[in-house]
Structure formats: structure tokens, C-alpha cells
Amino acid sequence: MGTMRTIMVVDDEQALQDTIARYLAEEDIQVLAAATNRDAVSQLEDKKEHEVELILVNRQIPGTTIRALYPVRPGEKTQDLQETFLFKPFTKQQLLSFLHNQL
């Protein structure tokens, strides 16, 4: 058995948080939920940053009304993954292949 991986999802939509947690429970990926960026920062301080491999942040695609989850690596100042995002809504399979590419 490998160790459980941990990601964080920053999104104020409770239903989305629940769905992602449910999708990933079967994949041995723990999901930390944060409603706001401030909430995320305080949780990361508590958790020791290195335990969280990836943070998915709910953002609007600039210039559109489309929302997506952007991947951010803890401790990274720059956003190198800017072109990579997961459009909402998404299927379980889309989420899993997205995370597979990121982790």
C-alpha cells in the first residue's frame, strides 16, 4: 500500500467539495476542503505544507464566465501550470485524469 496522497480544493461550493471528496476517496487521495483562500492558507500552515501535494483553486477564466479549477503547487510562487485547468462541471474520469497528469 502506498501512502495516501493529499490535495486541497479551494471552492466555496459545498456540493463540489463533497463530490470531489467522494470521487477521490476510492483513489486513496485525501481531500482537504477550504472555502476561501484565507481558509486554505491557515489550513496549510497547520498541516505542514509538504503534506499537501496539489491545491485546486476555483477561478473564473479571464475574459469569460467559465469557471475552472486551477492547479497550484504548495510553496510555488509562480503559476507555471496556468494553461492547465479543469473546466467545471467535470466528470469523475476528467478529474482523475487531470490529477494523474498533475501528481
Secondary structure by P-SEA (a helix, b strand, c coil): cccbbbbbbbcccaaaaaaaaaaaccccbbbbbbccaaaaaaaaaaaccccccbbbbbbccccccbbbbbbbcccccccccccccccccccaaaaaaaaaacc
